[in-house]
Amino acid sequence: MKGDTFIPWCPPRVAVAALLVCGFACGAKSPATVADTFVDRYYVESDQTSALPLTGGVAQLRLEDELRLSAEGRRGQSEGPARQVRVYYKRIALDGDGAVRKADYQLDIRPQGGGEIRREAHLELAQMQDGGWRVVRFSETQPR
C-alpha cells in the first residue's frame, strides 16, 4: 500500500543489543546509564578499554595513560594468575542539571581470600555537542 513503511521483524535480543550499541555509539542520552555503565566496566570488570568510549576530557586522558602504562608494564612479562576480586556498587547520588551531572557510588571490594575494602567513586559527567553524555572526571575516596 502506498505510504506504508515496511519494518522487518527483528528478534527481541537483537533489537535490544542494537539499541544498546547505538546508544553508546550514537551518544547515550541518559547520564545515569552512562555513569552506571562506566562504573561497571571500569571498577567491576577492570576493563579500561571498554570504559574508554564512555569518557571525555580528563577522564579520557587518565584512561589512555592507564592503558599505556599497563601495556608497558606487561612487555616481556608473562601474565601470572591474577588475584580474583569482586566489586559491588550502588549509586547513592546523581545530582545536577543542565549539561553537567555528578554521580556518587559506594564500592564494596572483596578480594579473594577474605577481607573487604570500601571506597566511594565520584564521577562528573558532561553532555557533549552530539547530545550524548560522557564521564569527564572520576576519583575515589575513603568513605566518611
Backbone as a printed PyTorch tensor [residue, N CA C, xyz], in Angstrom:
tensor([[[  0.8270,  -1.1780,   0.0000],
         [  0.0000,   0.0000,   0.0000],
         [  0.8740,   1.2450,   0.0000]],

        [[  0.4130,   2.2350,  -0.7070],
         [  1.1520,   3.4770,  -0.7780],
         [  1.1880,   4.1510,   0.6020]],

        [[  2.3890,   4.6080,   0.9940],
         [  2.5270,   5.2780,   2.2770],
         [  2.8620,   4.3560,   3.4340]],

        [[  2.7060,   3.0440,   3.2370],
         [  3.0550,   2.1130,   4.3000],
         [  4.5660,   1.9410,   4.3500]],

        [[  5.0850,   1.7770,   5.5340],
         [  6.5070,   1.5390,   5.7140],
         [  6.6940,   0.1140,   6.1700]],

        [[  7.5950,  -0.5970,   5.5050],
         [  7.8840,  -1.9730,   5.8850],
         [  8.9440,  -1.9440,   6.9780]],

        [[  8.6380,  -2.5280,   8.1160],
         [  9.5960,  -2.6520,   9.2080],
         [  9.8460,  -4.1330,   9.4050]],

        [[ 11.0530,  -4.6020,   9.0730],
         [ 11.3280,  -6.0360,   9.2010],
         [ 11.2790,  -6.4750,  10.6590]],

        [[ 10.8600,  -7.7260,  10.8600],
         [ 10.8220,  -8.2850,  12.1990],
         [ 12.2410,  -8.5470,  12.6570]],

        [[ 12.4920,  -8.2910,  13.9140],
         [ 13.8200,  -8.4830,  14.4850],
         [ 13.6400,  -9.1900,  15.8240]],

        [[ 14.4110, -10.2570,  16.0960],
         [ 14.2950, -10.9210,  17.4010],
         [ 14.5650,  -9.9250,  18.5290]],

        [[ 13.8370, -10.0480,  19.6420],
         [ 13.9790,  -9.0790,  20.7410],
         [ 15.4150,  -8.9110,  21.2330]],

        [[ 16.1730,  -9.9940,  21.3450],
         [ 17.5550,  -9.8720,  21.8430],
         [ 18.4040,  -9.0390,  20.8950]],

        [[ 18.2130,  -9.2420,  19.6040],
         [ 18.9770,  -8.4820,  18.6140],
         [ 18.5790,  -7.0190,  18.6750]],

        [[ 17.2960,  -6.7520,  18.8190],
         [ 16.8160,  -5.3720,  18.8880],
         [ 17.3910,  -4.6590,  20.1090]],

        [[ 17.4000,  -5.3250,  21.2560],
         [ 17.9360,  -4.7230,  22.4700],
         [ 19.4260,  -4.4690,  22.3110]],

        [[ 20.1540,  -5.4360,  21.7700],
         [ 21.5940,  -5.2710,  21.5610],
         [ 21.8640,  -4.1020,  20.6220]],

        [[ 21.0860,  -3.9880,  19.5650],
         [ 21.2640,  -2.8900,  18.6120],
         [ 21.0080,  -1.5400,  19.2810]],

        [[ 19.9890,  -1.4700,  20.1160],
         [ 19.7040,  -0.2290,  20.8130],
         [ 20.8290,   0.1460,  21.7630]],

        [[ 21.3750,  -0.8440,  22.4680],
         [ 22.4730,  -0.5700,  23.3970],
         [ 23.7050,  -0.0880,  22.6520]],

        [[ 24.0380,  -0.7600,  21.5570],
         [ 25.2110,  -0.3660,  20.7780],
         [ 25.0080,   1.0340,  20.2320]],

        [[ 23.8520,   1.2980,  19.6530],
         [ 23.5890,   2.6230,  19.1070],
         [ 23.5750,   3.6620,  20.2190]],

        [[ 23.0640,   3.3020,  21.3650],
         [ 23.0290,   4.2390,  22.4800],
         [ 24.3990,   4.7510,  22.8420]],

        [[ 25.4050,   3.8810,  22.8080],
         [ 26.7410,   4.3240,  23.1600],
         [ 27.5000,   4.8260,  21.9570]],

        [[ 27.3000,   4.2330,  20.7800],
         [ 27.9830,   4.7120,  19.5910],
         [ 27.4210,   6.0640,  19.1520]],

        [[ 26.1360,   6.2660,  19.3290],
         [ 25.4780,   7.4860,  18.8690],
         [ 25.3820,   8.5280,  19.9780]],

        [[ 25.9270,   8.2770,  21.1390],
         [ 25.8580,   9.2140,  22.2490],
         [ 24.6670,   8.9050,  23.1340]],

        [[ 24.8900,   8.1590,  24.2070],
         [ 23.8010,   7.7640,  25.0980],
         [ 23.1290,   8.9960,  25.6680]],

        [[ 21.8380,   8.9510,  25.8040],
         [ 21.0620,  10.1100,  26.2270],
         [ 20.9330,  10.2490,  27.7340]],

        [[ 21.1830,   9.2100,  28.4830],
         [ 20.9570,   9.2510,  29.9210],
         [ 22.2780,   9.3170,  30.6860]],

        [[ 22.4740,  10.3680,  31.5060],
         [ 23.6950,  10.4200,  32.3100],
         [ 23.7710,   9.2690,  33.3080]],

        [[ 22.6320,   8.8200,  33.8330],
         [ 22.6310,   7.7050,  34.7830],
         [ 23.1160,   6.4210,  34.1150]],

        [[ 22.6630,   6.1690,  32.8930],
         [ 23.0810,   4.9660,  32.1630],
         [ 24.5720,   4.9960,  31.8690]],

        [[ 25.0720,   6.1380,  31.4330],
         [ 26.4990,   6.2600,  31.1390],
         [ 27.3120,   6.0710,  32.4130]],

        [[ 26.8990,   6.6950,  33.5070],
         [ 27.6280,   6.5770,  34.7730],
         [ 27.6410,   5.1350,  35.2690]],

        [[ 26.4760,   4.4780,  35.2760],
         [ 26.4020,   3.0900,  35.7370],
         [ 27.2530,   2.1690,  34.8670]],

        [[ 27.2000,   2.3680,  33.5620],
         [ 27.9740,   1.5190,  32.6500],
         [ 29.4650,   1.7430,  32.8410]],

        [[ 29.8690,   2.9940,  33.0490],
         [ 31.2770,   3.2850,  33.3000],
         [ 31.7550,   2.5880,  34.5710]],

        [[ 30.9910,   2.7100,  35.6500],
         [ 31.3750,   2.0720,  36.9180],
         [ 31.4570,   0.5580,  36.7350]],

        [[ 30.5090,  -0.0010,  36.0280],
         [ 30.5160,  -1.4410,  35.7950],
         [ 31.7600,  -1.8630,  35.0230]],

        [[ 32.0760,  -1.1580,  33.9560],
         [ 33.2290,  -1.5410,  33.1290],
         [ 34.5600,  -1.2520,  33.8130]],

        [[ 34.6860,  -0.0740,  34.4010],
         [ 35.9730,   0.3180,  34.9760],
         [ 36.2550,  -0.3580,  36.3130]],

        [[ 35.3030,  -0.3040,  37.2200],
         [ 35.5480,  -0.8250,  38.5680],
         [ 35.2380,  -2.3160,  38.6960]],

        [[ 34.1390,  -2.7750,  38.1400],
         [ 33.7400,  -4.1700,  38.3150],
         [ 34.5240,  -5.0790,  37.3780]],

        [[ 34.5500,  -4.7340,  36.0950],
         [ 35.2290,  -5.5840,  35.1030],
         [ 36.7080,  -5.2680,  34.9690]],

        [[ 37.1720,  -4.1620,  35.5440],
         [ 38.5640,  -3.6970,  35.4140],
         [ 38.9790,  -3.6470,  33.9500]],

        [[ 38.1260,  -3.0890,  33.1190],
         [ 38.3550,  -3.0580,  31.6810],
         [ 38.3810,  -1.6030,  31.1960]],

        [[ 39.5710,  -0.9970,  31.2580],
         [ 39.7070,   0.3870,  30.8400],
         [ 39.3790,   0.5620,  29.3580]],

        [[ 39.6930,  -0.4420,  28.5500],
         [ 39.4500,  -0.3380,  27.1130],
         [ 37.9690,  -0.1750,  26.8060]],

        [[ 37.1130,  -0.9590,  27.4480],
         [ 35.6780,  -0.8340,  27.1620],
         [ 35.0510,   0.3650,  27.8680]],

        [[ 35.7220,   0.9130,  28.8850],
         [ 35.2340,   2.1150,  29.5570],
         [ 35.6150,   3.3780,  28.7850]],

        [[ 36.6630,   3.2920,  27.9810],
         [ 37.1880,   4.4640,  27.2730],
         [ 36.1560,   5.1870,  26.4010]],

        [[ 35.3010,   4.4990,  25.6270],
         [ 34.3230,   5.2250,  24.8060],
         [ 33.2930,   6.0260,  25.6150]],

        [[ 33.2120,   5.7770,  26.9030],
         [ 32.2580,   6.4840,  27.7650],
         [ 32.8710,   7.7300,  28.3870]],

        [[ 34.1150,   8.0420,  28.0100],
         [ 34.8290,   9.1400,  28.6490],
         [ 35.1240,  10.2690,  27.6780]],

        [[ 35.4810,  11.3870,  28.2430],
         [ 35.9400,  12.5510,  27.5040],
         [ 36.7900,  13.3850,  28.4420]],

        [[ 37.4860,  14.3460,  27.9140],
         [ 38.2680,  15.2600,  28.7400],
         [ 39.3240,  14.5830,  29.5880]],

        [[ 39.4140,  15.0020,  30.8430],
         [ 40.4290,  14.4950,  31.7750],
         [ 40.2880,  12.9910,  31.9960]],

        [[ 39.0610,  12.4850,  32.0670],
         [ 38.8420,  11.0550,  32.2810],
         [ 39.4120,  10.2390,  31.1180]],

        [[ 39.2160,  10.7280,  29.9040],
         [ 39.7520,  10.0260,  28.7400],
         [ 41.2800,  10.0110,  28.7800]],

        [[ 41.8950,  11.1430,  29.1200],
         [ 43.3550,  11.1980,  29.2280],
         [ 43.8610,  10.2470,  30.3050]],

        [[ 43.1590,  10.1880,  31.4320],
         [ 43.5550,   9.2910,  32.5220],
         [ 43.5220,   7.8370,  32.0700]],

        [[ 42.4370,   7.4350,  31.4020],
         [ 42.3370,   6.0470,  30.9480],
         [ 43.3790,   5.7260,  29.8840]],

        [[ 43.6180,   6.6500,  28.9790],
         [ 44.6470,   6.4190,  27.9650],
         [ 46.0070,   6.2280,  28.6090]],

        [[ 46.3200,   7.0290,  29.6470],
         [ 47.5730,   6.8620,  30.3920],
         [ 47.6220,   5.5060,  31.0880]],

        [[ 46.5200,   5.1090,  31.7280],
         [ 46.4780,   3.8040,  32.3960],
         [ 46.7150,   2.6730,  31.4000]],

        [[ 46.0930,   2.7530,  30.2370],
         [ 46.2710,   1.7110,  29.2180],
         [ 47.7140,   1.6650,  28.7230]],

        [[ 48.3070,   2.8370,  28.5070],
         [ 49.7030,   2.8930,  28.0470],
         [ 50.6480,   2.3320,  29.1040]],

        [[ 50.4580,   2.7270,  30.3530],
         [ 51.3300,   2.2530,  31.4250],
         [ 51.1860,   0.7580,  31.6620]],

        [[ 49.9620,   0.2490,  31.6120],
         [ 49.7830,  -1.1910,  31.8250],
         [ 50.3640,  -1.9850,  30.6640]],

        [[ 50.3020,  -1.4570,  29.4450],
         [ 50.9160,  -2.1400,  28.3010],
         [ 52.4300,  -2.1740,  28.4460]],

        [[ 53.0220,  -1.0690,  28.8990],
         [ 54.4650,  -1.0200,  29.1280],
         [ 54.8730,  -1.9810,  30.2290]],

        [[ 54.0700,  -2.0780,  31.2630],
         [ 54.3760,  -2.9580,  32.3880],
         [ 54.3080,  -4.4360,  32.0220]],

        [[ 53.4920,  -4.7600,  31.0200],
         [ 53.3420,  -6.1650,  30.6300],
         [ 54.3850,  -6.6250,  29.6260]],

        [[ 55.0700,  -5.7020,  28.9880],
         [ 56.0600,  -6.0910,  27.9810],
         [ 57.1320,  -6.9790,  28.5930]],

        [[ 57.3480,  -8.1010,  27.9580],
         [ 58.3970,  -9.0120,  28.4020],
         [ 58.0660,  -9.8150,  29.6390]],

        [[ 56.8770,  -9.6730,  30.1430],
         [ 56.4870, -10.4210,  31.3360],
         [ 55.3230, -11.3280,  30.9870]],

        [[ 55.4050, -12.5520,  31.4980],
         [ 54.2490, -13.4190,  31.3200],
         [ 53.2220, -13.0460,  32.3810]],

        [[ 51.9810, -13.1190,  31.9730],
         [ 50.9360, -12.7830,  32.9320],
         [ 50.6550, -13.9820,  33.8270]],

        [[ 50.9130, -13.8230,  35.0930],
         [ 50.6210, -14.8710,  36.0550],
         [ 49.1530, -14.8500,  36.4090]],

        [[ 48.7420, -15.7580,  37.2550],
         [ 47.3320, -15.7550,  37.6470],
         [ 46.9900, -14.4860,  38.4140]],

        [[ 45.9460, -13.8330,  37.9790],
         [ 45.5050, -12.6010,  38.6380],
         [ 44.7160, -12.9490,  39.8930]],

        [[ 44.8710, -12.1340,  40.8960],
         [ 44.1100, -12.3210,  42.1250],
         [ 42.6590, -11.9310,  41.8500]],

        [[ 41.7490, -12.7990,  42.1970],
         [ 40.3360, -12.5460,  41.9620],
         [ 39.7980, -11.5190,  42.9510]],

        [[ 39.0790, -10.5570,  42.4120],
         [ 38.4620,  -9.5140,  43.2250],
         [ 37.0450,  -9.3250,  42.7230]],

        [[ 36.1140,  -9.2540,  43.6290],
         [ 34.7260,  -8.9530,  43.2690],
         [ 34.4180,  -7.5410,  43.7530]],

        [[ 33.7590,  -6.8000,  42.8930],
         [ 33.3970,  -5.4270,  43.2370],
         [ 31.8890,  -5.2750,  43.0700]],

        [[ 31.2680,  -4.7590,  44.1010],
         [ 29.8340,  -4.4750,  44.0690],
         [ 29.6800,  -2.9680,  44.2290]],

        [[ 28.6640,  -2.4140,  43.5950],
         [ 28.4820,  -0.9780,  43.7070],
         [ 27.0130,  -0.6060,  43.8250]],

        [[ 26.8130,   0.6060,  44.3550],
         [ 25.4660,   1.1500,  44.4950],
         [ 25.5600,   2.6510,  44.2430]],

        [[ 24.7320,   3.1330,  43.3360],
         [ 24.7030,   4.5850,  43.1050],
         [ 23.9630,   5.2220,  44.2680]],

        [[ 24.6070,   6.2010,  44.9060],
         [ 23.9890,   6.8560,  46.0550],
         [ 23.5350,   8.2750,  45.7450]],

        [[ 23.9910,   8.8260,  44.6150],
         [ 23.5520,  10.1680,  44.2400],
         [ 23.7730,  10.4070,  42.7600]],

        [[ 22.8660,  11.1530,  42.1730],
         [ 23.0120,  11.6750,  40.8140],
         [ 22.4200,  13.0750,  40.8600]],

        [[ 23.2960,  14.0740,  40.8630],
         [ 22.8780,  15.4540,  41.0650],
         [ 23.2870,  16.3200,  39.8860]],

        [[ 22.6550,  17.4670,  39.8010],
         [ 22.9960,  18.4550,  38.8000],
         [ 21.8820,  18.6420,  37.8010]],

        [[ 22.0400,  19.6680,  37.0000],
         [ 21.0930,  19.9130,  35.9300],
         [ 21.8490,  20.5680,  34.7850]],

        [[ 21.1740,  20.7760,  33.6890],
         [ 21.8550,  21.3250,  32.5320],
         [ 22.8040,  20.3100,  31.9310]],

        [[ 23.9670,  20.7750,  31.5320],
         [ 24.9170,  19.9260,  30.8080],
         [ 25.9420,  19.2440,  31.7130]],

        [[ 25.7850,  19.3630,  33.0410],
         [ 26.7440,  18.7450,  33.9750],
         [ 25.9830,  17.9760,  35.0520]],

        [[ 26.4550,  16.7560,  35.3290],
         [ 25.8840,  15.9260,  36.3990],
         [ 27.0340,  15.3520,  37.2270]],

        [[ 26.7410,  15.0730,  38.4830],
         [ 27.7010,  14.3950,  39.3620],
         [ 27.0330,  13.1500,  39.9070]],

        [[ 27.7680,  12.0470,  39.8620],
         [ 27.2520,  10.7750,  40.3620],
         [ 28.2230,  10.2350,  41.4070]],

        [[ 27.6680,   9.7350,  42.5010],
         [ 28.4710,   9.1460,  43.5730],
         [ 28.0500,   7.6990,  43.7730]],

        [[ 29.0290,   6.8410,  44.0400],
         [ 28.7990,   5.4100,  44.2120],
         [ 29.5020,   4.9070,  45.4530]],

        [[ 28.9050,   3.9120,  46.0960],
         [ 29.5750,   3.1480,  47.1440],
         [ 30.1460,   1.9030,  46.4700]],

        [[ 31.4210,   1.6520,  46.6880],
         [ 32.0740,   0.4600,  46.1520],
         [ 32.3900,  -0.4840,  47.3020]],

        [[ 32.0570,  -1.7280,  47.1330],
         [ 32.3550,  -2.7820,  48.1010],
         [ 33.2890,  -3.7510,  47.3870]],

        [[ 34.5710,  -3.7370,  47.7550],
         [ 35.6010,  -4.5200,  47.0810],
         [ 35.9560,  -5.7110,  47.9630]],

        [[ 35.8210,  -6.9050,  47.3970],
         [ 36.0700,  -8.1330,  48.1640],
         [ 37.1420,  -8.9800,  47.4830]],

        [[ 38.3890,  -8.8910,  47.9670],
         [ 39.4640,  -9.7030,  47.3970],
         [ 39.2920, -11.1790,  47.7420]],

        [[ 39.8010, -12.0280,  46.8350],
         [ 39.7810, -13.4670,  47.1040],
         [ 40.6100, -13.7340,  48.3540]],

        [[ 40.1380, -14.6030,  49.1930],
         [ 40.8510, -14.9240,  50.4160],
         [ 40.3430, -14.1400,  51.6120]],

        [[ 39.3580, -13.3000,  51.3870],
         [ 38.7510, -12.5870,  52.5010],
         [ 39.0900, -11.1220,  52.5450]],

        [[ 38.4480, -10.4780,  53.4470],
         [ 38.6340,  -9.0420,  53.6040],
         [ 37.5880,  -8.2690,  52.8240]],

        [[ 37.5250,  -7.0160,  53.1440],
         [ 36.5570,  -6.1490,  52.4900],
         [ 37.1100,  -4.7310,  52.4980]],

        [[ 37.0350,  -4.0770,  51.3580],
         [ 37.5160,  -2.7080,  51.2320],
         [ 36.3430,  -1.8600,  50.7560]],

        [[ 36.1590,  -0.7390,  51.3770],
         [ 35.0790,   0.1630,  50.9670],
         [ 35.6890,   1.4490,  50.4220]],

        [[ 35.1380,   1.8950,  49.3110],
         [ 35.5460,   3.1430,  48.6840],
         [ 34.3040,   3.8460,  48.1520]],

        [[ 34.4660,   5.1070,  47.8670],
         [ 33.4210,   5.8510,  47.1750],
         [ 34.0050,   6.3430,  45.8600]],

        [[ 33.2310,   6.2120,  44.7910],
         [ 33.6440,   6.7040,  43.4810],
         [ 32.8120,   7.9430,  43.1710]],

        [[ 33.4750,   8.9460,  42.6190],
         [ 32.8230,  10.2110,  42.2930],
         [ 33.0470,  10.4880,  40.8100]],

        [[ 31.9690,  10.6340,  40.0660],
         [ 32.0420,  10.8730,  38.6370],
         [ 31.4400,  12.2240,  38.3100]],

        [[ 32.0360,  12.9040,  37.3550],
         [ 31.4480,  14.1050,  36.7830],
         [ 31.1670,  13.7990,  35.3250]],

        [[ 29.9430,  14.0620,  34.9070],
         [ 29.5340,  13.8050,  33.5380],
         [ 29.1900,  15.1200,  32.8540]],

        [[ 29.4570,  15.1710,  31.5580],
         [ 29.1170,  16.3610,  30.7770],
         [ 28.3930,  15.9280,  29.5130]],

        [[ 27.4510,  16.7580,  29.1030],
         [ 26.7300,  16.4860,  27.8730],
         [ 27.5580,  17.0320,  26.7140]],

        [[ 27.7960,  16.1930,  25.7220],
         [ 28.6050,  16.5540,  24.5750],
         [ 27.7500,  17.2660,  23.5240]],

        [[ 28.3880,  17.7860,  22.5140],
         [ 27.6710,  18.5060,  21.4600],
         [ 26.7140,  17.6090,  20.6890]],

        [[ 27.0070,  16.2950,  20.6400],
         [ 26.1090,  15.3770,  19.9270],
         [ 24.8960,  14.9970,  20.7800]],

        [[ 24.8170,  15.5570,  22.0020],
         [ 23.6980,  15.2690,  22.9000],
         [ 23.9580,  14.1170,  23.8380]],

        [[ 24.9980,  13.3430,  23.5810],
         [ 25.3430,  12.2150,  24.4400],
         [ 26.0960,  12.6680,  25.6800]],

        [[ 26.2010,  11.7720,  26.6400],
         [ 26.8740,  12.0550,  27.9000],
         [ 28.1770,  11.2880,  27.9770]],

        [[ 29.1900,  11.8840,  28.6240],
         [ 30.4730,  11.2360,  28.8390],
         [ 30.9580,  11.5440,  30.2510]],

        [[ 31.6980,  10.6010,  30.8200],
         [ 32.3650,  10.8270,  32.1010],
         [ 33.6000,  11.6720,  31.8010]],

        [[ 33.7080,  12.8480,  32.4240],
         [ 34.8430,  13.7290,  32.1470],
         [ 35.8480,  13.7810,  33.3010]],

        [[ 35.4270,  13.3400,  34.4810],
         [ 36.3340,  13.2330,  35.6300],
         [ 35.8190,  12.1220,  36.5270]],

        [[ 36.7560,  11.4350,  37.1930],
         [ 36.3570,  10.4590,  38.1990],
         [ 37.4690,  10.2910,  39.2050]],

        [[ 37.0680,   9.9640,  40.4330],
         [ 38.0420,   9.7790,  41.5050],
         [ 37.4340,   8.8550,  42.5560]],

        [[ 38.2840,   8.4170,  43.4710],
         [ 37.8490,   7.5580,  44.5660],
         [ 38.2840,   8.1780,  45.8850]],

        [[ 37.5030,   7.9350,  46.9160],
         [ 37.8540,   8.3960,  48.2620],
         [ 37.4850,   7.3170,  49.2720]],

        [[ 38.0150,   7.4780,  50.4740],
         [ 37.6150,   6.6320,  51.6020],
         [ 36.2220,   7.0650,  52.0280]],

        [[ 35.3720,   6.1220,  52.4550],
         [ 34.0620,   6.5350,  52.9420],
         [ 34.1870,   7.4150,  54.1780]],

        [[ 33.2150,   8.2920,  54.3450],
         [ 33.2330,   9.2070,  55.5040],
         [ 32.6880,   8.5380,  56.7120]]])
